[in-house]
Amino acid sequence: MNQNSKQFLLILLTIALIIGCIITMVQESQASEHALVTSYETLEANYTTALRALLSQEGYRNCGISLTKVYTEEGGRDYTVQVHHHRISRSDDATKEALLRDLTSVRFPADNCTMHVEILEVESDFATAF
């Protein structure tokens, strides 16, 4: 094998090694991202379960809970939690405020996330139609 063939083979091996490293880094990044998403999904499910337990304890079974998120530039998430139930809508303001305090006391276990809890008013026409 002459000198040019050896250099060409060395260049090909170097390129193959670089491509292999790039592919491995991309795969590891995708796996890491998937693990992060799965972790947040588990935290979200546990959080809504805790809210449902609190609401059930307060006598508001079968509440609607909507959890929406916005991704921040820093990698965190800003969540908006909306709770709705016809009995909550018919409650007085003091009861709603106390419930809102209880709901906001449930902490989301990720430091880079913010939670905004709201109580939505439900149209009473639907609740009284039955």
Buried (B, 14 or more C-beta within 10 A) or exposed (E): EEEEEEEEEEEEEEEEEEEEEEEEEEEEEEEEEEEEEEEBEEBBEEBBEBBBEBBEEBEBEEBEBEBEBEEEEEEBBBBBBBBBBBBBBEBEEEEBEEBBEBBEEBEBEBEEBEBEBEBEEBEEEEEEEE
